[in-house]
Structure formats: C-alpha cells, structure tokens
Amino acid sequence: MLLLAVFLWGGSNAGTKFLVQTWPPIWIGSTRLLSAGLILLAILRWTKWLGTTTPLSAQVAGDLWFRGGLTLAVYIVVFNLALKYTSASHVALYLGASPVWALLWEERPSKNWRSAQRYAAAGLAVTGVIVLNWPSVRSGIGGWRGEFLGLAASLLWTTYGRQGRALGVTLSGAEVSAHTMWRAGAILLPLALVEVAIRGVVWRTDYVLVQTYCLIAGGVVAYALWNTALKHWPTSQVLLFNNLIPLCTMAWAWVCLNEPITGIFWLAMILIVLGVILGQGKWAKLAGARSLVSE
C-alpha cells in the first residue's frame, strides 16, 4: 500500500508540473483541494473506510479554517509556483527534507546525544539543499526562484504538519485532511476565479485527465492507502517511505516530461535522505540494545 501511495504521489507531482506550464497555479490548487476534500468528507460520512466522523465544535471549526486550511492554501500556491520554475524532482526533494525541519522545530539545542543527532541531521539536510540550489544561484539564471520556492514549500509543509498534529488531538488524520483540504480550496477560490478571468484556462482533454488523476489518485486514493498503513505500522516507519517520493517523482518526470537526471540531484538526495534517517532513527536506543546483546 505504501509503495503504491508513493507511486501515485510521484505521478501527481509530475502531473502538476505538466499542468502549471499552461494552467493558472492557484486555479489548479483550489479546484483540486476543494474537490478532494469534499470527496474525502463524503467517504467519511457514508462509509467506514477511513473511520468515523467527529462533530465539530466552534473552536475546532475556526482552527480548521485559520490554522489548517489557511496554511495548506499558502503551501499549495508556493508548491505549484515552485514546480513552474524548477524541476518536479527538485521540489519533491525539498519536501523530503521536511521531517528534519520538524525535528528542529520541536527542540532547542541542548547538551545531549539526541540534540546532537538532530542538529547533525539538519546539517546534512541543509548541505543537500545548498548543493541543490548552488548551480542556479551561481549561474544567476531565473531558475533560482524555483529552488527557493521549493525550499519555502518544504518549510510550509512542515508548518502544516504541525498544525495537523495539533488538530489531530480531537480529529482523526483522515478528518484533518478532508476538512483542511476543502477549506484551503475555498479560501483560494476567489483568487483562482480572478486568475482565470485574467489568464483564462485552456480546456484540453489531456489537461483535464491529468488534473483528474492528480485529484483522485494523488489526493484521495494515495491518502487512503497512507492512512490505512498508519493503522498497521508505527508512524516513524511509514514516514521513512517519504524518502522514496523524490525518486518516484524523478522517474515519472523523466519518462513523461523528459526532465534530465543530474548528478547534483543524486548528491543532494543522498545528503537529505541521510539527514532524515539520522534524525528519525533512535540510534542511542539501538546502540544500547546491541550492547546488551553483546553482554
């Protein structure tokens, strides 16, 4: 299930890259989130596939608008703009570093092994980000905008994850996603309509099919698979599969969009993945267990 979810998300990232070259980016994000959120709500209401629904208090409903929905709305706009100005594999790789930013956010530096481990992980991830950014910055070509927007999207995704964690105290993961998705789409809808009025939307069969795939496969099916996996595996193990999304996105973009695979990408990916693994792993506990076995 996890490998299929990763495969679907990789295709969704490549599909969005294809769409933003012609379709307005806010329009893409608004219509997709609004539709996916409403479909997830319908699944929650009429089936038991993703669990049950929880009545919303006024406080929780407000938090869903201003903490979850608004954060997700800003994220999706920045994410789509990043895809417009740089490669899909680069943007996916920046998002792969999100767990490291989350680790740093949770704890200030202190004199212990866990803190040293986290900041060493951050160092690796930051080095990977610099490696990925450096060619664009050095050349001065406009591609640097996409790289920095990709990094901003990574930080915004971390922020949304923290908001989702807070909302998850009273709601399930499926409910948080469904409620914040349709609210984010609704928040962006007025801007999307202005964008369409100014730029227009080119209606072609391939564009509609790609948007439908991203909406259903990447927005509903992949999430359902991911949520099901969380019921059977520890969260830390499930999150490690995020490291496969940049690889899968790269493969989709290479096959479907003819995006080149560069040595810089591989080097940056190794550094960022090592950072995520170092930051997520419980190495001190593992070392203690090994020493007990040897004794």
N, C-alpha and C positions, 0 to 999 in steps of 0.2 A: 504493500500500500504506500509506504514512504517513497520507494523508488518511482512508483507511478506518479505520485504527487509532485516529486522533483521534476520528472519528465514533463508533466503538464505545465508547471510553472516556467520551466525553461522555454517551452514553446510560447507561452503567454508573453514573456519578456521580449522574445524575438518578434512576435506579432505586434506588440505595441511599438517597437522600433520601426516596423514597416508602416504602421498607421500614422505616426507622428510626422512623417515626411510630407504628408498631404493633409490629414485631418487636423483640426484645431486641438491642441493638447488638453485644454480644460474640458472641452466637449467630450473627448474620449474618456477622461477620468470620471466626469459627472455621470454620464449615461451608464457607464459600466458599474460604478459603485452603487448607484441608485437601484439598478436592475438586480444586481447580485444580492444586495441587502434585502430587497423585498422577496426574492426567491428563497433565501435562507430563512426569513421570517415565516414564509408560508410552509416550508418544510418543518420548522419547529412547531408551528401551530397545528398542522394536520397530520404529522407523523411523529414517531418516536426515534427516528434515525439519529438525530443529533441531541436527544434528550428532551426535556420538557421546558416550557416557558415559565418565567417568573414575573408576577405582577410588578410594575414599575412604580416606585414612589416618585413624588415631585422632585426630590433631591437627586435621585438616581437619573431620572429623565433629563434634568438640567445638566448633570455631569456628562451624560452621553452626548449631548449637543456640544457643550463648550470645552470638554476635555478630550473625549474620544473622537467625535465627529469632526470638530474643527482641526485637530491635529492631523487626522487622516486626510482631510481635504487639502491642507497645505502640503503634506507629504506627496500626495499623488500628482499634484501640479508640478512640484520640483522634480519628481521622478520622471514624469513624461518629458519635461524640458531637458533633463539630462540625457535621455535617450535621443532626443532630437539633435543634440550637439556632440555626442560621443557614441562609441560602440555599445551595443547591448551587453557584451561580455564584461566591459569595464564597469558599467553601472551595477551589474549583478555582483561583481567582485567587491565593490564598495559596500553593498548591502551585506555581503558575507562577513564584513568586519563588525557589524552591529553588536554581536554578543560581547565583544571586547569593550566597546563604549559603555555598554550596560554595566559591566563589571566595575569599570572605573567610577561610574555614577553612584554605585551603591556604597562605596567605601573610600575614605580618605587614606593617604599614605600612613602607615604605621610600621613599627619595628617588629615585624613577624614574617614568617615564611609565606603566609597566604597573601599578604600585601605585596611582598617582593615578586611573587608569582604573577599576580595581576598586572603589576606595572611592567614586568618583563614581557608579558603577553601584549600589553599595549604598545610597548616599544617595537615589537616585531610587526604588529599590525600597522602602526604609523609608518614604519620603514617601507612596508609594502605599498601603502598609499602614496608615499613620496616617489617611490620607484615608478608607480603607475602614472603619476602626474608629471614627472620630470621632463619627458620628451616634449609635451605640449607647452610647458612653461618655458623651457629653454628655446624652443623654436619661435615662440611668440605668436603662433598661429591661433586662430579663433577657437580651436578645439579645447583650449584650457577652460573655457566656460562649461563645457560638458563635464569635465573632470571635477571641477569644484562643485557643480550642481549635483554630481553623483555622490560626492562626499557629504554634501548638505542633506541629500536624501537619506543617506545612511544614518546620520545623526537624528533626523526627523523620525525615521523608522524606530530607532531606539526610544525616542520620546513617546511615540505612540504605544510601543510595547509596555513602557512604564505606566502609561495611563490605563492601558488594558489590564495590567496587573492589579491596579487599584480598583477598577470597575469589577474585576473578577471576584472580589470579596463577596458580592451579592449576586452576581450573574455567572452563568457558565461561559466557557470560551466561545461556544457557538453563538450564544446570545449577544455577547460583547461584539463579535464580528458583525453579526446581522444588523444590530441596532446602530453601530457606528458607521457601517458602510452606507446604509440608505440615508443617514443624516448627513454624512460627508457629501454624498451625491446631491442632496437637496441644497446644501449650503453653496455648492458650486454651480447649481443650475442657472441662476440669474446671470452669472458671469459667462457661462457656457452659451447662453442664448445671445448675449451681446457679441461674443466671439464669432458665433455662427452668422449673425447679422452682418458683421464686418467682413469676415473672410469667406463665408459660405462653406458648405460641405459637399464634397464630390461623392455622389452616390454611385458606387460601382459594386458589382456582385462580390468581387474578391475582398474589398474593404469590409463589407457587411459580414461576410463569412468569417473573416479574421477577428472582427470585433465580437462576433457571437462566440467563437471559440474561446477568446480571452475571458469573456463574461462567464460562460458555462464551465469550461474546463479549468481555467485558472482561478476563477472567482468562486465557484460553487463546488465542483467535484473535487478539486485538489484540496480545498479546505476540509471537506467532509472526510476525505481519506486521512488527512493530517490529524483531525480531531479524534478519529477512531483510533489511530495509532497511539495517541496520548493516553488512551484508556488502558493500553496494554504494556507500554514501555515507560520508563522514567523520562521526565521532560528533558534532562540533560542529554540522554541518548538520542532522543528524537531531534533535538536542536542541532546535533552534530551533522545530521543529514543536510542542513543548510549549506554545508561546505560543498555539496555536490551541485547546487543550483548554478553557480558561475560556470562550471564545466558543461553542464547541460545547456545552459543559455548559449555558451560559445559554440557548441556543436550545432544547435538549431540555427544560429545566426550564420555560421559558416556554410551550412547546407542550403538554407533558404534565402539568405541575403548576401552571400558571397563576402562576408566580412573576413578579413585576413586574421590568422592566428600569429601573434608576435611573441618573440622571446621575452619581451618586457612583461607581457601578461602572465606567462608561466612563472617568472621570477616573483612577481608581485603576489601571485596566487599562493605560491609556496610559503612566503613570509606571512601572509594574512591567515592562511589555514593553520600554520604552526602557532601563530598567536592565539587563535581561537581555541585550539586544542590545549595549549598550555594554560590558558585562562579558565577553561571549563573543567579540566581534569582535576581530580582530587589526588594529587601526586604525593602529598605528605602522608595521607592515609594509606595509599598503595605501598609506599616505602615502608611504613610501619608494619603492614600485613606481611610483606616479604621478609622483614627481619624476624618476625615471629615464626614464620615457616622455617627459616634457616636455623633458628634456635631449636 
